[in-house]
Amino acid sequence: MQTTTDDICARDGCRFHVEHVLIDNRLYPTTMCGDACRDFAWALEALRAAPDSPEKAEALADMSMYARILSERTEPMDIGALFGGDDG
Ligand SMILES: [Zn+2]
């Protein structure tokens, strides 16, 4: 079913149903298809901002592995949060 609340995921370009998340008592529309894409984008941004180091290079290589896994799934919810969810 096509609805007006479907959007394109900012990370992988898949179509997804927009949900709203509460941040500081305001509702924001989600921009990605699921927790995995959100976590991936957040981690990649944090990594890119970090100073260059062997650990950073290794972590970036891990991220391309995650990117491949995320791109191979058929449903957005096939993979949940990458980094442990609420309890961090
Ligand atoms: Zn996505």
PDB file of the backbone (N, CA, C, O) and the ligand in Angstrom, with CONECT records:
HET     ZN  A 101       1
ATOM      1  N   MET A   1       0.836  -1.209   0.000  1.00  0.00           N
ATOM      2  CA  MET A   1       0.000   0.000   0.000  1.00  0.00           C
ATOM      3  C   MET A   1       0.865   1.250   0.000  1.00  0.00           C
ATOM      4  O   MET A   1       1.750   1.404   0.841  1.00  0.00           O
ATOM      5  N   GLN A   2       0.610   2.116  -0.923  1.00  0.00           N
ATOM      6  CA  GLN A   2       1.352   3.371  -1.008  1.00  0.00           C
ATOM      7  C   GLN A   2       0.670   4.433  -0.157  1.00  0.00           C
ATOM      8  O   GLN A   2      -0.528   4.676  -0.308  1.00  0.00           O
ATOM      9  N   THR A   3       1.419   5.061   0.728  1.00  0.00           N
ATOM     10  CA  THR A   3       0.838   6.139   1.525  1.00  0.00           C
ATOM     11  C   THR A   3       1.702   7.378   1.387  1.00  0.00           C
ATOM     12  O   THR A   3       2.841   7.300   0.925  1.00  0.00           O
ATOM     13  N   THR A   4       1.165   8.515   1.786  1.00  0.00           N
ATOM     14  CA  THR A   4       1.927   9.757   1.690  1.00  0.00           C
ATOM     15  C   THR A   4       3.000   9.856   2.770  1.00  0.00           C
ATOM     16  O   THR A   4       3.842  10.754   2.725  1.00  0.00           O
ATOM     17  N   THR A   5       2.977   8.935   3.746  1.00  0.00           N
ATOM     18  CA  THR A   5       3.991   8.992   4.787  1.00  0.00           C
ATOM     19  C   THR A   5       5.184   8.099   4.474  1.00  0.00           C
ATOM     20  O   THR A   5       6.060   7.929   5.322  1.00  0.00           O
ATOM     21  N   ASP A   6       5.237   7.524   3.269  1.00  0.00           N
ATOM     22  CA  ASP A   6       6.436   6.791   2.878  1.00  0.00           C
ATOM     23  C   ASP A   6       7.505   7.774   2.425  1.00  0.00           C
ATOM     24  O   ASP A   6       7.201   8.831   1.871  1.00  0.00           O
ATOM     25  N   ASP A   7       8.756   7.414   2.667  1.00  0.00           N
ATOM     26  CA  ASP A   7       9.855   8.275   2.246  1.00  0.00           C
ATOM     27  C   ASP A   7      11.016   7.394   1.810  1.00  0.00           C
ATOM     28  O   ASP A   7      10.946   6.166   1.875  1.00  0.00           O
ATOM     29  N   ILE A   8      12.095   8.053   1.359  1.00  0.00           N
ATOM     30  CA  ILE A   8      13.281   7.333   0.911  1.00  0.00           C
ATOM     31  C   ILE A   8      14.330   7.421   2.016  1.00  0.00           C
ATOM     32  O   ILE A   8      14.613   8.507   2.522  1.00  0.00           O
ATOM     33  N   CYS A   9      14.897   6.295   2.384  1.00  0.00           N
ATOM     34  CA  CYS A   9      15.899   6.261   3.452  1.00  0.00           C
ATOM     35  C   CYS A   9      17.127   7.081   3.060  1.00  0.00           C
ATOM     36  O   CYS A   9      17.645   6.954   1.951  1.00  0.00           O
ATOM     37  N   ALA A  10      17.588   7.931   3.996  1.00  0.00           N
ATOM     38  CA  ALA A  10      18.734   8.795   3.719  1.00  0.00           C
ATOM     39  C   ALA A  10      20.024   7.994   3.536  1.00  0.00           C
ATOM     40  O   ALA A  10      20.960   8.483   2.905  1.00  0.00           O
ATOM     41  N   ARG A  11      20.091   6.784   4.072  1.00  0.00           N
ATOM     42  CA  ARG A  11      21.326   6.010   3.946  1.00  0.00           C
ATOM     43  C   ARG A  11      21.364   5.154   2.702  1.00  0.00           C
ATOM     44  O   ARG A  11      22.309   5.239   1.917  1.00  0.00           O
ATOM     45  N   ASP A  12      20.344   4.325   2.509  1.00  0.00           N
ATOM     46  CA  ASP A  12      20.443   3.335   1.434  1.00  0.00           C
ATOM     47  C   ASP A  12      19.427   3.518   0.318  1.00  0.00           C
ATOM     48  O   ASP A  12      19.405   2.747  -0.641  1.00  0.00           O
ATOM     49  N   GLY A  13      18.580   4.544   0.443  1.00  0.00           N
ATOM     50  CA  GLY A  13      17.658   4.840  -0.639  1.00  0.00           C
ATOM     51  C   GLY A  13      16.459   3.921  -0.727  1.00  0.00           C
ATOM     52  O   GLY A  13      15.703   3.993  -1.696  1.00  0.00           O
ATOM     53  N   CYS A  14      16.262   3.049   0.267  1.00  0.00           N
ATOM     54  CA  CYS A  14      15.084   2.185   0.220  1.00  0.00           C
ATOM     55  C   CYS A  14      13.862   2.988   0.665  1.00  0.00           C
ATOM     56  O   CYS A  14      13.989   4.006   1.345  1.00  0.00           O
ATOM     57  N   ARG A  15      12.673   2.515   0.272  1.00  0.00           N
ATOM     58  CA  ARG A  15      11.439   3.162   0.721  1.00  0.00           C
ATOM     59  C   ARG A  15      11.101   2.667   2.110  1.00  0.00           C
ATOM     60  O   ARG A  15      11.277   1.486   2.410  1.00  0.00           O
ATOM     61  N   PHE A  16      10.623   3.544   2.948  1.00  0.00           N
ATOM     62  CA  PHE A  16      10.233   3.115   4.285  1.00  0.00           C
ATOM     63  C   PHE A  16       9.077   3.959   4.767  1.00  0.00           C
ATOM     64  O   PHE A  16       8.781   5.016   4.209  1.00  0.00           O
ATOM     65  N   HIS A  17       8.426   3.477   5.816  1.00  0.00           N
ATOM     66  CA  HIS A  17       7.311   4.189   6.416  1.00  0.00           C
ATOM     67  C   HIS A  17       7.840   5.131   7.490  1.00  0.00           C
ATOM     68  O   HIS A  17       8.486   4.690   8.441  1.00  0.00           O
ATOM     69  N   VAL A  18       7.569   6.415   7.344  1.00  0.00           N
ATOM     70  CA  VAL A  18       8.072   7.412   8.289  1.00  0.00           C
ATOM     71  C   VAL A  18       7.375   7.265   9.644  1.00  0.00           C
ATOM     72  O   VAL A  18       6.147   7.263   9.734  1.00  0.00           O
ATOM     73  N   GLU A  19       8.186   7.144  10.685  1.00  0.00           N
ATOM     74  CA  GLU A  19       7.668   7.172  12.061  1.00  0.00           C
ATOM     75  C   GLU A  19       8.071   8.512  12.661  1.00  0.00           C
ATOM     76  O   GLU A  19       8.817   9.282  12.056  1.00  0.00           O
ATOM     77  N   HIS A  20       7.560   8.777  13.873  1.00  0.00           N
ATOM     78  CA  HIS A  20       7.971   9.998  14.555  1.00  0.00           C
ATOM     79  C   HIS A  20       8.617   9.645  15.880  1.00  0.00           C
ATOM     80  O   HIS A  20       8.110   8.807  16.626  1.00  0.00           O
ATOM     81  N   VAL A  21       9.734  10.286  16.167  1.00  0.00           N
ATOM     82  CA  VAL A  21      10.430  10.026  17.426  1.00  0.00           C
ATOM     83  C   VAL A  21      10.395  11.284  18.277  1.00  0.00           C
ATOM     84  O   VAL A  21      10.457  12.406  17.773  1.00  0.00           O
ATOM     85  N   LEU A  22      10.292  11.065  19.583  1.00  0.00           N
ATOM     86  CA  LEU A  22      10.196  12.179  20.523  1.00  0.00           C
ATOM     87  C   LEU A  22      11.595  12.556  21.013  1.00  0.00           C
ATOM     88  O   LEU A  22      12.262  11.756  21.668  1.00  0.00           O
ATOM     89  N   ILE A  23      12.032  13.765  20.697  1.00  0.00           N
ATOM     90  CA  ILE A  23      13.319  14.271  21.170  1.00  0.00           C
ATOM     91  C   ILE A  23      13.071  15.628  21.802  1.00  0.00           C
ATOM     92  O   ILE A  23      12.549  16.531  21.147  1.00  0.00           O
ATOM     93  N   ASP A  24      13.436  15.783  23.064  1.00  0.00           N
ATOM     94  CA  ASP A  24      13.202  17.048  23.780  1.00  0.00           C
ATOM     95  C   ASP A  24      11.758  17.516  23.653  1.00  0.00           C
ATOM     96  O   ASP A  24      11.499  18.690  23.392  1.00  0.00           O
ATOM     97  N   ASN A  25      10.820  16.590  23.839  1.00  0.00           N
ATOM     98  CA  ASN A  25       9.389  16.894  23.793  1.00  0.00           C
ATOM     99  C   ASN A  25       8.892  17.419  22.454  1.00  0.00           C
ATOM    100  O   ASN A  25       7.821  18.021  22.376  1.00  0.00           O
ATOM    101  N   ARG A  26       9.678  17.187  21.391  1.00  0.00           N
ATOM    102  CA  ARG A  26       9.180  17.504  20.055  1.00  0.00           C
ATOM    103  C   ARG A  26       9.216  16.244  19.213  1.00  0.00           C
ATOM    104  O   ARG A  26      10.095  15.399  19.378  1.00  0.00           O
ATOM    105  N   LEU A  27       8.255  16.124  18.309  1.00  0.00           N
ATOM    106  CA  LEU A  27       8.230  14.970  17.420  1.00  0.00           C
ATOM    107  C   LEU A  27       9.006  15.282  16.149  1.00  0.00           C
ATOM    108  O   LEU A  27       8.779  16.299  15.493  1.00  0.00           O
ATOM    109  N   TYR A  28       9.920  14.389  15.822  1.00  0.00           N
ATOM    110  CA  TYR A  28      10.674  14.540  14.582  1.00  0.00           C
ATOM    111  C   TYR A  28      10.404  13.325  13.701  1.00  0.00           C
ATOM    112  O   TYR A  28      10.352  12.197  14.192  1.00  0.00           O
ATOM    113  N   PRO A  29      10.231  13.554  12.392  1.00  0.00           N
ATOM    114  CA  PRO A  29      10.047  12.405  11.500  1.00  0.00           C
ATOM    115  C   PRO A  29      11.370  11.654  11.333  1.00  0.00           C
ATOM    116  O   PRO A  29      12.432  12.272  11.258  1.00  0.00           O
ATOM    117  N   THR A  30      11.306  10.339  11.276  1.00  0.00           N
ATOM    118  CA  THR A  30      12.520   9.573  11.017  1.00  0.00           C
ATOM    119  C   THR A  30      12.960   9.790   9.576  1.00  0.00           C
ATOM    120  O   THR A  30      12.126   9.971   8.688  1.00  0.00           O
ATOM    121  N   THR A  31      14.263   9.771   9.345  1.00  0.00           N
ATOM    122  CA  THR A  31      14.770   9.981   7.992  1.00  0.00           C
ATOM    123  C   THR A  31      15.380   8.710   7.420  1.00  0.00           C
ATOM    124  O   THR A  31      15.843   8.689   6.279  1.00  0.00           O
ATOM    125  N   MET A  32      15.377   7.647   8.227  1.00  0.00           N
ATOM    126  CA  MET A  32      15.959   6.390   7.757  1.00  0.00           C
ATOM    127  C   MET A  32      15.016   5.243   8.050  1.00  0.00           C
ATOM    128  O   MET A  32      14.106   5.365   8.870  1.00  0.00           O
ATOM    129  N   CYS A  33      15.243   4.108   7.363  1.00  0.00           N
ATOM    130  CA  CYS A  33      14.256   3.034   7.379  1.00  0.00           C
ATOM    131  C   CYS A  33      14.233   2.266   8.692  1.00  0.00           C
ATOM    132  O   CYS A  33      13.232   1.615   8.992  1.00  0.00           O
ATOM    133  N   GLY A  34      15.287   2.316   9.478  1.00  0.00           N
ATOM    134  CA  GLY A  34      15.275   1.536  10.708  1.00  0.00           C
ATOM    135  C   GLY A  34      16.420   1.904  11.622  1.00  0.00           C
ATOM    136  O   GLY A  34      17.248   2.756  11.300  1.00  0.00           O
ATOM    137  N   ASP A  35      16.453   1.238  12.784  1.00  0.00           N
ATOM    138  CA  ASP A  35      17.500   1.513  13.768  1.00  0.00           C
ATOM    139  C   ASP A  35      18.891   1.256  13.203  1.00  0.00           C
ATOM    140  O   ASP A  35      19.830   1.992  13.506  1.00  0.00           O
ATOM    141  N   ALA A  36      19.027   0.224  12.390  1.00  0.00           N
ATOM    142  CA  ALA A  36      20.342  -0.135  11.868  1.00  0.00           C
ATOM    143  C   ALA A  36      20.908   0.991  10.996  1.00  0.00           C
ATOM    144  O   ALA A  36      22.076   1.353  11.135  1.00  0.00           O
ATOM    145  N   CYS A  37      20.091   1.540  10.106  1.00  0.00           N
ATOM    146  CA  CYS A  37      20.552   2.625   9.240  1.00  0.00           C
ATOM    147  C   CYS A  37      20.871   3.871  10.067  1.00  0.00           C
ATOM    148  O   CYS A  37      21.861   4.555   9.806  1.00  0.00           O
ATOM    149  N   ARG A  38      20.046   4.159  11.047  1.00  0.00           N
ATOM    150  CA  ARG A  38      20.264   5.323  11.909  1.00  0.00           C
ATOM    151  C   ARG A  38      21.588   5.184  12.665  1.00  0.00           C
ATOM    152  O   ARG A  38      22.393   6.115  12.707  1.00  0.00           O
ATOM    153  N   ASP A  39      21.797   4.007  13.262  1.00  0.00           N
ATOM    154  CA  ASP A  39      23.036   3.774  14.002  1.00  0.00           C
ATOM    155  C   ASP A  39      24.243   3.847  13.069  1.00  0.00           C
ATOM    156  O   ASP A  39      25.281   4.408  13.421  1.00  0.00           O
ATOM    157  N   PHE A  40      24.093   3.279  11.886  1.00  0.00           N
ATOM    158  CA  PHE A  40      25.199   3.264  10.932  1.00  0.00           C
ATOM    159  C   PHE A  40      25.594   4.691  10.570  1.00  0.00           C
ATOM    160  O   PHE A  40      26.775   5.037  10.594  1.00  0.00           O
ATOM    161  N   ALA A  41      24.610   5.516  10.237  1.00  0.00           N
ATOM    162  CA  ALA A  41      24.888   6.888   9.821  1.00  0.00           C
ATOM    163  C   ALA A  41      25.530   7.680  10.963  1.00  0.00           C
ATOM    164  O   ALA A  41      26.452   8.467  10.749  1.00  0.00           O
ATOM    165  N   TRP A  42      25.028   7.456  12.172  1.00  0.00           N
ATOM    166  CA  TRP A  42      25.581   8.145  13.342  1.00  0.00           C
ATOM    167  C   TRP A  42      27.036   7.738  13.579  1.00  0.00           C
ATOM    168  O   TRP A  42      27.895   8.589  13.811  1.00  0.00           O
ATOM    169  N   ALA A  43      27.304   6.440  13.519  1.00  0.00           N
ATOM    170  CA  ALA A  43      28.659   5.938  13.785  1.00  0.00           C
ATOM    171  C   ALA A  43      29.633   6.396  12.711  1.00  0.00           C
ATOM    172  O   ALA A  43      30.774   6.752  13.006  1.00  0.00           O
ATOM    173  N   LEU A  44      29.176   6.386  11.455  1.00  0.00           N
ATOM    174  CA  LEU A  44      30.054   6.795  10.358  1.00  0.00           C
ATOM    175  C   LEU A  44      30.425   8.268  10.497  1.00  0.00           C
ATOM    176  O   LEU A  44      31.574   8.652  10.279  1.00  0.00           O
ATOM    177  N   GLU A  45      29.463   9.068  10.854  1.00  0.00           N
ATOM    178  CA  GLU A  45      29.713  10.497  11.044  1.00  0.00           C
ATOM    179  C   GLU A  45      30.715  10.722  12.182  1.00  0.00           C
ATOM    180  O   GLU A  45      31.638  11.526  12.054  1.00  0.00           O
ATOM    181  N   ALA A  46      30.524  10.008  13.286  1.00  0.00           N
ATOM    182  CA  ALA A  46      31.432  10.130  14.430  1.00  0.00           C
ATOM    183  C   ALA A  46      32.843   9.684  14.056  1.00  0.00           C
ATOM    184  O   ALA A  46      33.828  10.314  14.441  1.00  0.00           O
ATOM    185  N   LEU A  47      32.924   8.592  13.303  1.00  0.00           N
ATOM    186  CA  LEU A  47      34.239   8.076  12.899  1.00  0.00           C
ATOM    187  C   LEU A  47      34.969   9.046  11.986  1.00  0.00           C
ATOM    188  O   LEU A  47      36.163   9.291  12.153  1.00  0.00           O
ATOM    189  N   ARG A  48      34.245   9.595  11.024  1.00  0.00           N
ATOM    190  CA  ARG A  48      34.868  10.507  10.059  1.00  0.00           C
ATOM    191  C   ARG A  48      35.390  11.754  10.738  1.00  0.00           C
ATOM    192  O   ARG A  48      36.356  12.362  10.279  1.00  0.00           O
ATOM    193  N   ALA A  49      34.746  12.137  11.839  1.00  0.00           N
ATOM    194  CA  ALA A  49      35.161  13.333  12.573  1.00  0.00           C
ATOM    195  C   ALA A  49      36.363  13.055  13.474  1.00  0.00           C
ATOM    196  O   ALA A  49      37.018  13.988  13.940  1.00  0.00           O
ATOM    197  N   ALA A  50      36.655  11.783  13.721  1.00  0.00           N
ATOM    198  CA  ALA A  50      37.749  11.432  14.625  1.00  0.00           C
ATOM    199  C   ALA A  50      39.097  11.642  13.939  1.00  0.00           C
ATOM    200  O   ALA A  50      39.185  11.580  12.713  1.00  0.00           O
ATOM    201  N   PRO A  51      40.159  11.894  14.730  1.00  0.00           N
ATOM    202  CA  PRO A  51      41.490  12.034  14.136  1.00  0.00           C
ATOM    203  C   PRO A  51      41.938  10.719  13.498  1.00  0.00           C
ATOM    204  O   PRO A  51      41.560   9.638  13.950  1.00  0.00           O
ATOM    205  N   ASP A  52      42.752  10.824  12.436  1.00  0.00           N
ATOM    206  CA  ASP A  52      43.224   9.619  11.748  1.00  0.00           C
ATOM    207  C   ASP A  52      44.090   8.765  12.668  1.00  0.00           C
ATOM    208  O   ASP A  52      44.923   9.281  13.414  1.00  0.00           O
ATOM    209  N   SER A  53      43.883   7.464  12.606  1.00  0.00           N
ATOM    210  CA  SER A  53      44.676   6.523  13.405  1.00  0.00           C
ATOM    211  C   SER A  53      44.476   5.143  12.794  1.00  0.00           C
ATOM    212  O   SER A  53      43.549   4.939  12.009  1.00  0.00           O
ATOM    213  N   PRO A  54      45.347   4.183  13.152  1.00  0.00           N
ATOM    214  CA  PRO A  54      45.131   2.812  12.657  1.00  0.00           C
ATOM    215  C   PRO A  54      43.774   2.272  13.096  1.00  0.00           C
ATOM    216  O   PRO A  54      43.120   1.548  12.345  1.00  0.00           O
ATOM    217  N   GLU A  55      43.347   2.624  14.318  1.00  0.00           N
ATOM    218  CA  GLU A  55      42.053   2.154  14.814  1.00  0.00           C
ATOM    219  C   GLU A  55      40.911   2.720  13.978  1.00  0.00           C
ATOM    220  O   GLU A  55      39.927   2.036  13.698  1.00  0.00           O
ATOM    221  N   LYS A  56      41.063   3.984  13.585  1.00  0.00           N
ATOM    222  CA  LYS A  56      40.022   4.604  12.755  1.00  0.00           C
ATOM    223  C   LYS A  56      39.922   3.886  11.414  1.00  0.00           C
ATOM    224  O   LYS A  56      38.821   3.599  10.943  1.00  0.00           O
ATOM    225  N   ALA A  57      41.062   3.597  10.800  1.00  0.00           N
ATOM    226  CA  ALA A  57      41.060   2.899   9.514  1.00  0.00           C
ATOM    227  C   ALA A  57      40.385   1.534   9.647  1.00  0.00           C
ATOM    228  O   ALA A  57      39.613   1.119   8.782  1.00  0.00           O
ATOM    229  N   GLU A  58      40.692   0.846  10.748  1.00  0.00           N
ATOM    230  CA  GLU A  58      40.104  -0.462  10.986  1.00  0.00           C
ATOM    231  C   GLU A  58      38.583  -0.344  11.169  1.00  0.00           C
ATOM    232  O   GLU A  58      37.815  -1.141  10.628  1.00  0.00           O
ATOM    233  N   ALA A  59      38.169   0.662  11.939  1.00  0.00           N
ATOM    234  CA  ALA A  59      36.745   0.856  12.193  1.00  0.00           C
ATOM    235  C   ALA A  59      36.008   1.214  10.900  1.00  0.00           C
ATOM    236  O   ALA A  59      34.876   0.781  10.683  1.00  0.00           O
ATOM    237  N   LEU A  60      36.658   2.009  10.044  1.00  0.00           N
ATOM    238  CA  LEU A  60      36.022   2.359   8.771  1.00  0.00           C
ATOM    239  C   LEU A  60      35.865   1.127   7.889  1.00  0.00           C
ATOM    240  O   LEU A  60      34.879   0.998   7.163  1.00  0.00           O
ATOM    241  N   ALA A  61      36.839   0.221   7.951  1.00  0.00           N
ATOM    242  CA  ALA A  61      36.725  -1.036   7.197  1.00  0.00           C
ATOM    243  C   ALA A  61      35.549  -1.853   7.726  1.00  0.00           C
ATOM    244  O   ALA A  61      34.798  -2.444   6.950  1.00  0.00           O
ATOM    245  N   ASP A  62      35.390  -1.883   9.053  1.00  0.00           N
ATOM    246  CA  ASP A  62      34.232  -2.565   9.632  1.00  0.00           C
ATOM    247  C   ASP A  62      32.937  -1.943   9.136  1.00  0.00           C
ATOM    248  O   ASP A  62      31.964  -2.648   8.866  1.00  0.00           O
ATOM    249  N   MET A  63      32.926  -0.618   9.016  1.00  0.00           N
ATOM    250  CA  MET A  63      31.715   0.067   8.575  1.00  0.00           C
ATOM    251  C   MET A  63      31.349  -0.319   7.152  1.00  0.00           C
ATOM    252  O   MET A  63      30.166  -0.432   6.831  1.00  0.00           O
ATOM    253  N   SER A  64      32.359  -0.525   6.278  1.00  0.00           N
ATOM    254  CA  SER A  64      31.980  -0.930   4.923  1.00  0.00           C
ATOM    255  C   SER A  64      31.407  -2.344   4.920  1.00  0.00           C
ATOM    256  O   SER A  64      30.572  -2.682   4.080  1.00  0.00           O
ATOM    257  N   MET A  65      31.864  -3.175   5.873  1.00  0.00           N
ATOM    258  CA  MET A  65      31.255  -4.496   6.008  1.00  0.00           C
ATOM    259  C   MET A  65      29.788  -4.354   6.438  1.00  0.00           C
ATOM    260  O   MET A  65      28.904  -5.011   5.886  1.00  0.00           O
ATOM    261  N   TYR A  66      29.543  -3.491   7.425  1.00  0.00           N
ATOM    262  CA  TYR A  66      28.160  -3.246   7.860  1.00  0.00           C
ATOM    263  C   TYR A  66      27.318  -2.713   6.695  1.00  0.00           C
ATOM    264  O   TYR A  66      26.173  -3.123   6.506  1.00  0.00           O
ATOM    265  N   ALA A  67      27.906  -1.788   5.915  1.00  0.00           N
ATOM    266  CA  ALA A  67      27.166  -1.199   4.797  1.00  0.00           C
ATOM    267  C   ALA A  67      26.719  -2.289   3.830  1.00  0.00           C
ATOM    268  O   ALA A  67      25.598  -2.264   3.321  1.00  0.00           O
ATOM    269  N   ARG A  68      27.624  -3.260   3.580  1.00  0.00           N
ATOM    270  CA  ARG A  68      27.290  -4.345   2.655  1.00  0.00           C
ATOM    271  C   ARG A  68      26.161  -5.188   3.241  1.00  0.00           C
ATOM    272  O   ARG A  68      25.211  -5.536   2.539  1.00  0.00           O
ATOM    273  N   ILE A  69      26.266  -5.514   4.519  1.00  0.00           N
ATOM    274  CA  ILE A  69      25.229  -6.325   5.176  1.00  0.00           C
ATOM    275  C   ILE A  69      23.880  -5.600   5.136  1.00  0.00           C
ATOM    276  O   ILE A  69      22.847  -6.202   4.844  1.00  0.00           O
ATOM    277  N   LEU A  70      23.907  -4.294   5.436  1.00  0.00           N
ATOM    278  CA  LEU A  70      22.659  -3.526   5.438  1.00  0.00           C
ATOM    279  C   LEU A  70      22.052  -3.468   4.044  1.00  0.00           C
ATOM    280  O   LEU A  70      20.830  -3.515   3.898  1.00  0.00           O
ATOM    281  N   SER A  71      22.889  -3.367   3.024  1.00  0.00           N
ATOM    282  CA  SER A  71      22.380  -3.253   1.662  1.00  0.00           C
ATOM    283  C   SER A  71      21.834  -4.573   1.144  1.00  0.00           C
ATOM    284  O   SER A  71      21.051  -4.592   0.194  1.00  0.00           O
ATOM    285  N   GLU A  72      22.244  -5.682   1.761  1.00  0.00           N
ATOM    286  CA  GLU A  72      21.803  -6.992   1.292  1.00  0.00           C
ATOM    287  C   GLU A  72      20.479  -7.432   1.902  1.00  0.00           C
ATOM    288  O   GLU A  72      19.858  -8.379   1.420  1.00  0.00           O
ATOM    289  N   ARG A  73      20.044  -6.750   2.960  1.00  0.00           N
ATOM    290  CA  ARG A  73      18.800  -7.212   3.596  1.00  0.00           C
ATOM    291  C   ARG A  73      17.607  -6.855   2.716  1.00  0.00           C
ATOM    292  O   ARG A  73      17.669  -5.932   1.905  1.00  0.00           O
ATOM    293  N   THR A  74      16.530  -7.596   2.891  1.00  0.00           N
ATOM    294  CA  THR A  74      15.359  -7.373   2.050  1.00  0.00           C
ATOM    295  C   THR A  74      14.291  -6.572   2.781  1.00  0.00           C
ATOM    296  O   THR A  74      13.461  -5.930   2.137  1.00  0.00           O
ATOM    297  N   GLU A  75      14.292  -6.594   4.107  1.00  0.00           N
ATOM    298  CA  GLU A  75      13.344  -5.797   4.880  1.00  0.00           C
ATOM    299  C   GLU A  75      14.122  -4.896   5.826  1.00  0.00           C
ATOM    300  O   GLU A  75      15.092  -5.346   6.435  1.00  0.00           O
ATOM    301  N   PRO A  76      13.718  -3.617   5.968  1.00  0.00           N
ATOM    302  CA  PRO A  76      14.441  -2.698   6.850  1.00  0.00           C
ATOM    303  C   PRO A  76      14.640  -3.249   8.255  1.00  0.00           C
ATOM    304  O   PRO A  76      15.657  -2.983   8.896  1.00  0.00           O
ATOM    305  N   MET A  77      13.653  -4.028   8.737  1.00  0.00           N
ATOM    306  CA  MET A  77      13.732  -4.498  10.114  1.00  0.00           C
ATOM    307  C   MET A  77      14.445  -5.844  10.257  1.00  0.00           C
ATOM    308  O   MET A  77      14.481  -6.420  11.344  1.00  0.00           O
ATOM    309  N   ASP A  78      15.015  -6.345   9.144  1.00  0.00           N
ATOM    310  CA  ASP A  78      15.780  -7.587   9.231  1.00  0.00           C
ATOM    311  C   ASP A  78      16.948  -7.454  10.192  1.00  0.00           C
ATOM    312  O   ASP A  78      17.348  -8.427  10.832  1.00  0.00           O
ATOM    313  N   ILE A  79      17.490  -6.260  10.292  1.00  0.00           N
ATOM    314  CA  ILE A  79      18.599  -5.989  11.206  1.00  0.00           C
ATOM    315  C   ILE A  79      18.160  -4.873  12.140  1.00  0.00           C
ATOM    316  O   ILE A  79      17.710  -3.818  11.693  1.00  0.00           O
ATOM    317  N   GLY A  80      18.293  -5.110  13.437  1.00  0.00           N
ATOM    318  CA  GLY A  80      17.880  -4.114  14.410  1.00  0.00           C
ATOM    319  C   GLY A  80      19.006  -3.145  14.710  1.00  0.00           C
ATOM    320  O   GLY A  80      19.941  -3.008  13.920  1.00  0.00           O
ATOM    321  N   ALA A  81      18.921  -2.472  15.848  1.00  0.00           N
ATOM    322  CA  ALA A  81      19.943  -1.504  16.245  1.00  0.00           C
ATOM    323  C   ALA A  81      21.317  -2.162  16.248  1.00  0.00           C
ATOM    324  O   ALA A  81      21.471  -3.283  16.734  1.00  0.00           O
ATOM    325  N   LEU A  82      22.314  -1.468  15.709  1.00  0.00           N
ATOM    326  CA  LEU A  82      23.663  -2.030  15.627  1.00  0.00           C
ATOM    327  C   LEU A  82      24.394  -1.937  16.951  1.00  0.00           C
ATOM    328  O   LEU A  82      25.249  -2.770  17.250  1.00  0.00           O
ATOM    329  N   PHE A  83      24.072  -0.949  17.731  1.00  0.00           N
ATOM    330  CA  PHE A  83      24.901  -0.672  18.895  1.00  0.00           C
ATOM    331  C   PHE A  83      24.122  -0.745  20.204  1.00  0.00           C
ATOM    332  O   PHE A  83      24.186   0.164  21.032  1.00  0.00           O
ATOM    333  N   GLY A  84      23.389  -1.836  20.375  1.00  0.00           N
ATOM    334  CA  GLY A  84      22.872  -2.170  21.690  1.00  0.00           C
ATOM    335  C   GLY A  84      21.596  -1.496  22.143  1.00  0.00           C
ATOM    336  O   GLY A  84      21.136  -1.753  23.256  1.00  0.00           O
ATOM    337  N   GLY A  85      21.004  -0.639  21.319  1.00  0.00           N
ATOM    338  CA  GLY A  85      19.722  -0.062  21.682  1.00  0.00           C
ATOM    339  C   GLY A  85      19.799   0.862  22.882  1.00  0.00           C
ATOM    340  O   GLY A  85      20.758   1.618  23.034  1.00  0.00           O
ATOM    341  N   ASP A  86      18.786   0.799  23.732  1.00  0.00           N
ATOM    342  CA  ASP A  86      18.617   1.775  24.803  1.00  0.00           C
ATOM    343  C   ASP A  86      19.674   1.706  25.907  1.00  0.00           C
ATOM    344  O   ASP A  86      20.042   2.731  26.481  1.00  0.00           O
ATOM    345  N   ASP A  87      20.164   0.492  26.204  1.00  0.00           N
ATOM    346  CA  ASP A  87      21.106   0.406  27.329  1.00  0.00           C
ATOM    347  C   ASP A  87      22.554   0.596  26.896  1.00  0.00           C
ATOM    348  O   ASP A  87      23.478   0.288  27.649  1.00  0.00           O
ATOM    349  N   GLY A  88      22.748   1.100  25.689  1.00  0.00           N
ATOM    350  CA  GLY A  88      24.008   1.591  25.227  1.00  0.00           C
ATOM    351  C   GLY A  88      25.094   0.589  25.050  1.00  0.00           C
ATOM    352  O   GLY A  88      26.204   0.946  24.655  1.00  0.00           O
TER     353      GLY A  88
HETATM  354 ZN    ZN A 101      17.840   2.433   5.314  1.00  0.00          ZN2+
END
